[in-house]
Amino acid sequence: MIIIGTILAYFSILLLISWLTGHKADNDAFFRANGKSPWYLVAFGMVGASISGVTFVSVPGMVLASNMTYMQTCLGFILGYFAVAFLLLPVYYHLRLTTIYSYLQMRLGLHSYRTGASFFLLSKMTGAAVRFYVVCMILQRFVLDGYGVPFPVTVVTLVMLIWLYTRRGGIRTLVLTDTFQTFCMLLALLLIIYKVVGALGMDLATAVQTVVSDSHSRVFVFDDWISRQNFWKQFLSGVFIVIVMTGLDQDMMQKNLTCKTLREAQKDMCSYGFAFAPANLLFLSLGVLLMMYFYRTGQPLPAVPDELMLQAVASGQLGTLVVILFTVGIVAACFSSADSALTALTTSFCVDICNRPKNERLRKGVHVGMSVVFALFILMFRIVNSTSLIDAIYILCSYTYGPLLGLFAFGLLTKRRVNDRLVPYVAVGSPLACFALDTIVSHAAGYKFGYELLMLNGMLTFVGLCLISGGSMPKILSSKLSLNEERSGR
């Protein structure tokens, strides 16, 4: 009952923020927050929006299989955020875009534009639904099963709550709710670490020294070029993961486009980039501490890395407070990513697919529709109840970002036109070619592509676009870019 009360109090605060920010909100407020968001609030809230409930569970368990080598990817993230801040954000701000895929229409054509937006809608809906499904399952396991609440009721209720506090203010509301949710998530993480340290009979200084000296705290791998944990594979993949899954993702960029000026948006992006690495270091450090706790108490380590955090909490030996904090952390991490995903899906569908950015009735209807589809996706995963399907959905999401990387890279790095009608075929063909290549290499050499598959996918799309290109960039876009650059320089 304490956990239920905590969750209800948490949602009450979210609804209060929604009521305060949703007053007289129009489509411009829903899509762009009227371009008045403080950059520091956006930066802090973006940390929570990027760390999903799955991350809250999975990252501590990574130390079981790959030590702290994930930090190599996080270091690549920092460079990736700087690339987004100084290469992509100027383009988006100069063209005054509501959705970032509008750039593809200006640069390449209508078919390219719709292709990019469609890939985003597919990947974001599936990815967000899977992440939310996992969190719903955790809440069901730790809290709601004890009260006999059916899983469909859990899903529908939670999705409805997201719809309730985002339906009016949209992105204007999310800037504040994400700030609150990030604070709750980080506070929960720090307090859980404090409780685990106490259970180990250590003080914080001793815990830091113990984590640093532990064999599972190894970060860098330079000596094995075949390993997926090789530094350069992880680091470069981290750079491209951020460029694609943040810089080319409407969900991640929509909040950044609400800052007052380009300079503020760049400060937001760089600050957030530096903050993301220490946040993940805390999760990994918690994983090392939990392993020590398992050894100290004589418990066997879980066979599945994702179960490390769950098993530690489920045992109850860390106390009821840890269960409450874990639940709050999961809910905060989950909702800060799911609410922005639904808002971005609504924005992209209204602007990119329907081309009616000022129709408020359409926006409200689409927001309801996206919420319904979102809930149906989650319930579908429950019916199938297959971990392999969830893995397949994550793989599908990674495949769909490759064509976006290729499309934007071609538009930004070249001045050539493309045969716009052939672009959808290239965008679909590249992931299929990657899948075929991954299958062949796996059978022939026993090597499975990891994060580097994203770069390969983007490269194949880029090459395909080069093959169907000719001539130079449309003069109207070139003139518009030059004009906006002149204005921004004044």
C-alpha positions in Angstrom: 0.0 0.0 0.0 2.9 2.4 0.7 4.2 1.8 -2.9 0.7 2.4 -4.4 0.4 5.6 -2.3 3.8 6.8 -3.5 3.0 6.2 -7.2 -0.4 8.0 -6.8 1.3 11.0 -5.1 3.9 11.0 -7.9 1.2 11.1 -10.6 -0.6 13.8 -8.7 2.4 16.1 -9.0 2.7 15.3 -12.8 -1.0 16.2 -13.3 -0.5 19.4 -11.3 2.4 20.4 -13.6 0.3 19.5 -16.6 -2.6 21.7 -15.4 -0.3 24.7 -14.8 1.5 24.4 -18.1 -1.4 23.3 -20.3 -3.5 26.5 -19.7 -4.3 28.1 -23.1 -1.8 25.8 -24.9 -2.2 25.8 -28.6 -0.5 23.7 -31.3 2.6 25.8 -31.2 2.9 25.2 -27.4 2.2 21.5 -27.9 4.8 21.1 -30.7 7.4 23.7 -29.8 6.6 25.1 -26.3 6.4 28.5 -28.1 10.2 28.4 -28.3 10.6 29.7 -24.8 12.1 26.8 -22.8 15.0 27.5 -20.5 18.0 25.5 -21.8 19.1 24.3 -18.4 15.7 22.7 -17.7 15.8 21.0 -21.1 19.3 19.7 -20.5 18.5 18.3 -17.0 15.2 16.7 -18.2 16.9 15.1 -21.2 18.9 12.9 -18.9 15.8 11.2 -17.6 14.2 11.1 -21.1 17.2 9.2 -22.4 17.4 6.7 -19.5 14.4 4.4 -19.8 13.2 1.9 -17.3 15.0 -0.8 -19.2 18.3 1.1 -18.7 17.5 1.4 -15.0 17.3 -2.4 -14.8 19.8 -3.5 -17.5 22.9 -1.3 -17.1 23.8 -2.5 -13.5 23.7 -6.1 -14.9 26.1 -5.3 -17.7 29.0 -5.7 -15.3 28.3 -9.4 -15.1 29.0 -10.0 -18.8 31.2 -7.1 -20.0 32.5 -5.3 -16.9 32.3 -1.5 -17.2 33.2 -1.5 -20.9 29.9 0.2 -21.7 31.6 3.4 -20.5 33.6 3.3 -23.7 30.3 3.8 -25.6 29.3 6.6 -23.1 32.6 8.4 -23.9 31.7 8.3 -27.5 28.3 9.7 -26.6 30.0 13.0 -25.5 31.6 13.5 -28.9 28.3 12.6 -30.6 26.4 15.3 -28.6 29.0 17.9 -29.6 28.5 16.8 -33.3 24.7 17.2 -32.9 25.1 20.6 -31.2 27.3 22.1 -33.9 26.4 20.2 -37.1 22.7 19.4 -36.9 21.2 22.0 -34.5 22.3 25.0 -36.7 20.5 23.5 -39.7 17.3 22.8 -37.7 17.3 26.3 -36.2 18.2 28.1 -39.4 15.3 26.4 -41.2 13.0 27.0 -38.3 11.7 23.4 -38.4 8.9 22.0 -36.3 9.9 18.4 -37.2 13.4 17.6 -38.2 12.3 15.5 -41.1 10.9 18.6 -42.9 14.6 19.1 -43.9 14.5 16.0 -46.1 11.6 17.5 -48.1 13.5 20.7 -48.6 16.7 19.0 -49.5 15.7 15.7 -51.3 12.0 15.8 -52.0 8.6 14.6 -50.8 9.2 10.9 -51.0 12.4 11.2 -49.0 10.6 13.3 -46.4 7.8 10.8 -46.0 10.3 7.9 -46.0 12.3 9.4 -43.1 9.2 10.2 -41.1 7.8 6.7 -41.6 11.0 5.1 -40.4 10.9 7.3 -37.3 7.3 6.4 -36.6 7.9 2.7 -36.9 11.1 2.6 -34.8 9.8 5.0 -32.1 6.5 3.2 -31.6 8.0 -0.3 -31.4 11.0 0.8 -29.3 8.9 2.9 -26.9 6.3 0.2 -26.6 8.9 -2.5 -25.7 10.5 -0.3 -23.1 7.1 0.5 -21.5 6.1 -3.2 -21.7 9.2 -4.2 -19.7 8.4 -1.6 -17.0 4.7 -2.5 -16.9 5.9 -6.1 -16.2 8.2 -5.0 -13.4 5.4 -3.0 -11.7 3.1 -5.9 -12.2 5.6 -8.3 -10.6 6.5 -6.1 -7.6 3.3 -4.3 -6.8 0.1 -5.0 -8.7 0.0 -8.8 -8.8 -0.3 -8.7 -5.0 -3.6 -6.7 -5.4 -4.9 -9.0 -8.2 -4.8 -6.2 -10.8 -5.0 -7.7 -14.4 -2.1 -6.8 -16.7 -4.3 -5.1 -19.4 -5.8 -2.8 -16.7 -2.2 -1.9 -15.6 -1.2 -1.0 -19.2 -4.4 0.9 -20.1 -4.2 2.9 -16.8 -0.6 3.9 -17.2 -0.9 4.9 -20.8 -4.1 6.9 -19.9 -2.1 8.7 -17.2 0.5 9.7 -19.8 -2.2 10.9 -22.1 -3.8 12.9 -19.3 -0.7 15.0 -18.4 0.5 15.5 -22.0 -2.8 16.1 -23.9 -2.9 19.8 -23.4 0.6 21.2 -23.0 2.5 18.6 -25.0 6.2 19.5 -25.2 5.7 22.6 -23.0 4.5 20.3 -20.2 7.2 17.7 -20.8 10.1 20.2 -20.3 8.9 20.6 -16.6 7.7 17.0 -16.0 11.0 15.6 -17.4 12.9 17.8 -15.0 10.9 16.5 -12.1 11.2 12.9 -13.2 14.9 13.1 -13.8 15.3 14.5 -10.2 13.2 11.6 -8.8 15.1 9.0 -10.9 18.6 10.2 -9.9 17.6 10.7 -6.2 16.2 7.1 -6.2 19.5 5.8 -7.8 21.7 7.6 -5.2 19.6 6.5 -2.3 19.7 2.8 -3.5 23.5 3.0 -3.8 23.6 4.5 -0.3 21.5 1.6 1.1 23.6 -1.0 -0.7 26.8 0.6 0.6 25.3 0.5 4.1 24.3 -3.2 3.7 27.9 -3.9 2.8 29.1 -2.2 6.0 31.1 0.4 4.1 31.2 4.2 4.1 31.1 6.0 0.7 34.8 6.6 0.4 35.5 2.9 1.0 32.8 1.9 -1.5 34.4 4.1 -4.1 37.9 2.6 -3.6 36.4 -0.9 -3.6 34.6 -0.4 -6.9 37.6 1.1 -8.5 39.8 -1.9 -7.5 37.3 -4.5 -8.4 38.1 -6.7 -11.5 34.7 -6.0 -12.9 35.4 -2.3 -13.1 37.6 -2.7 -16.2 36.6 0.0 -18.7 39.0 -0.1 -21.7 39.6 -3.0 -24.1 42.4 -2.2 -26.6 44.0 -5.6 -27.0 41.1 -7.6 -28.7 40.0 -6.4 -32.2 37.5 -9.1 -32.6 35.7 -8.4 -29.3 32.5 -6.3 -29.4 34.0 -4.6 -26.4 37.0 -3.2 -28.3 37.4 0.4 -27.5 37.3 1.8 -31.0 34.2 -0.2 -31.9 32.4 1.0 -28.8 33.6 4.6 -28.9 32.8 5.2 -32.6 29.5 3.4 -32.2 28.7 5.7 -29.3 29.3 8.7 -31.5 27.0 7.4 -34.3 24.4 6.2 -31.9 24.0 9.7 -30.5 24.0 11.3 -33.9 21.3 9.0 -35.1 19.2 8.2 -32.0 19.3 11.8 -30.8 20.2 14.1 -33.6 18.0 12.4 -36.2 15.2 11.4 -33.8 12.2 13.8 -33.5 11.6 12.6 -29.9 15.0 13.6 -28.7 15.3 16.8 -30.7 11.8 18.2 -30.1 12.7 19.5 -26.7 16.0 21.0 -27.9 14.1 22.9 -30.6 12.0 24.6 -27.9 15.0 26.6 -26.6 14.9 30.3 -27.2 18.0 30.5 -29.4 20.4 28.3 -31.2 23.2 29.1 -28.7 21.0 28.1 -25.8 20.1 24.8 -27.5 23.8 24.1 -28.0 24.5 24.8 -24.4 21.7 22.4 -23.5 23.0 19.7 -25.8 26.6 19.9 -24.6 25.7 20.0 -20.9 23.4 17.0 -21.3 26.2 15.2 -23.2 28.6 15.6 -20.3 26.0 14.6 -17.7 25.0 11.3 -19.4 28.4 9.6 -18.8 28.5 10.1 -15.0 24.8 9.0 -14.8 25.7 5.7 -16.5 28.8 5.3 -14.3 26.6 5.4 -11.3 24.4 2.6 -12.7 27.5 0.5 -13.5 29.0 1.2 -10.0 25.7 0.0 -8.5 26.1 -3.2 -10.5 29.5 -3.9 -9.0 28.2 -3.1 -5.5 25.3 -5.5 -6.0 27.7 -8.3 -7.1 29.6 -7.7 -3.9 26.4 -7.8 -1.9 25.4 -11.2 -3.5 28.9 -12.6 -2.6 28.7 -11.2 0.9 25.2 -12.7 1.6 26.0 -16.1 -0.1 23.4 -15.6 -2.8 24.1 -17.1 -6.3 24.5 -14.5 -9.1 21.6 -14.6 -11.6 22.2 -16.4 -14.9 20.7 -13.5 -16.8 22.4 -10.1 -16.3 19.1 -8.1 -16.4 18.0 -10.1 -13.3 20.8 -8.7 -11.1 18.9 -5.5 -10.0 15.5 -7.3 -9.9 16.8 -10.2 -7.8 18.5 -7.9 -5.3 15.3 -5.9 -4.9 12.9 -8.9 -4.9 14.9 -10.6 -2.1 13.6 -8.0 0.3 16.9 -8.1 2.3 17.7 -4.5 1.4 14.5 -3.3 3.0 11.1 -1.9 2.0 12.6 1.5 1.3 14.8 0.1 -1.5 11.7 -1.5 -3.1 9.9 1.9 -2.9 12.9 3.7 -4.3 13.3 1.2 -7.1 9.6 1.5 -8.1 9.8 5.3 -8.1 13.1 5.2 -10.1 11.5 2.8 -12.7 8.3 4.9 -13.0 10.3 8.1 -13.4 12.7 6.7 -16.0 9.9 5.0 -17.8 7.5 7.9 -18.0 10.1 10.5 -18.9 10.9 8.5 -22.1 7.4 7.2 -22.9 5.6 10.6 -22.6 8.1 12.3 -24.9 7.8 9.4 -27.4 4.0 9.8 -27.6 4.3 13.6 -28.0 6.9 13.2 -30.7 4.8 10.6 -32.5 1.8 12.9 -32.4 3.9 15.8 -33.7 5.5 13.8 -36.6 2.2 12.3 -37.7 0.3 15.7 -37.7 3.1 17.6 -39.4 5.0 15.1 -41.6 2.2 12.7 -42.6 -1.0 14.8 -42.5 0.8 18.1 -43.2 -1.7 19.9 -40.9 0.4 21.5 -38.1 -2.2 24.1 -37.1 -5.3 21.8 -36.8 -5.9 21.4 -33.1 -8.8 19.0 -33.5 -6.6 16.7 -35.6 -3.7 17.0 -33.1 -6.0 15.9 -30.2 -7.4 13.0 -32.1 -4.0 11.8 -33.2 -2.7 12.0 -29.6 -5.6 9.8 -28.5 -5.0 7.4 -31.5 -1.3 7.1 -30.7 -2.0 6.3 -27.1 -4.4 3.6 -28.2 -1.9 2.1 -30.6 0.8 2.3 -28.0 -1.3 0.3 -25.5 -2.2 -2.3 -28.2 1.5 -2.8 -29.0 2.3 -3.4 -25.3 -0.6 -5.9 -25.0 0.6 -7.7 -28.1 4.0 -8.2 -26.6 2.2 -9.7 -23.5 0.2 -12.1 -25.6 3.2 -13.4 -27.5 5.3 -13.4 -24.3 8.5 -14.1 -26.1 11.9 -12.6 -25.1 13.2 -13.4 -28.6 10.5 -11.2 -30.0 11.5 -8.4 -27.8 15.1 -8.8 -28.9 13.9 -8.9 -32.5 12.0 -5.6 -32.0 15.1 -3.9 -30.6 17.1 -5.2 -33.6 14.4 -3.8 -35.9 14.7 -0.4 -34.2 18.4 -0.4 -34.8 17.9 -1.3 -38.4 15.5 1.6 -39.0 17.9 4.3 -37.8 20.5 3.4 -40.5 18.5 4.8 -43.4 17.9 8.0 -41.5 21.7 8.3 -41.0 22.3 7.8 -44.7 19.5 10.3 -45.7 20.7 13.1 -43.5 24.4 12.4 -44.3 23.7 12.6 -48.0 21.7 15.8 -47.6 24.3 17.5 -45.4 27.6 16.3 -46.9 26.8 16.5 -50.6 25.1 19.1 -52.9 23.6 16.5 -55.3 20.0 15.9 -56.2 18.5 12.4 -56.0 15.8 10.7 -57.9 13.3 11.2 -55.1 10.9 8.4 -56.2 13.7 5.8 -55.8 14.6 6.9 -52.3 12.1 4.6 -50.5 13.6 1.6 -52.3 17.1 2.5 -51.2 16.0 3.1 -47.6 14.2 -0.3 -47.5 17.0 -2.1 -49.4 19.8 -1.0 -47.2 18.6 -2.7 -43.9 17.7 -5.8 -45.9 21.2 -5.9 -47.4 22.7 -5.5 -43.8 20.6 -8.4 -42.5 21.7 -10.6 -45.4 25.4 -9.6 -44.9 25.1 -10.2 -41.1 23.6 -13.6 -41.7 26.3 -14.6 -44.2 29.2 -13.4 -42.1 27.8 -15.1 -39.0 27.6 -18.5 -40.8 30.9 -18.1 -42.7 33.1 -16.6 -40.0 31.2 -16.8 -36.8 31.2 -13.1 -36.4 28.0 -11.2 -35.4 27.8 -7.5 -36.1 27.1 -5.4 -33.0 26.7 -1.6 -32.8 28.8 -1.2 -35.9 25.8 -2.4 -38.0 24.3 1.0 -37.7 27.3 2.6 -39.4 27.2 -0.1 -42.1 23.5 0.5 -42.7 24.0 4.2 -43.0 26.9 3.8 -45.4 24.9 1.5 -47.7 22.0 4.0 -47.7 24.5 6.8 -48.5 26.1 4.8 -51.4 22.6 3.9 -52.7 21.6 7.6 -52.8 24.8 8.4 -54.6 23.9 5.9 -57.3 20.5 7.5 -57.9 21.8 11.1 -57.7 22.8 13.7 -60.2 22.9 17.5 -60.6 23.2 19.9 -57.7 21.2 21.0 -54.6 18.0 22.9 -55.2 18.8 26.6 -55.3 15.9 27.6 -53.1 17.3 25.5 -50.2 20.8 26.7 -50.8 19.6 30.3 -50.8 17.5 29.8 -47.7 20.4 28.2 -45.8 22.7 31.0 -46.8 20.2 33.7 -45.8 19.5 32.1 -42.4 23.3 31.7 -41.7 23.8 35.4 -42.5 20.9 36.3 -40.0 22.3 34.0 -37.3 25.7 35.6 -37.6 24.5 39.1 -37.0 
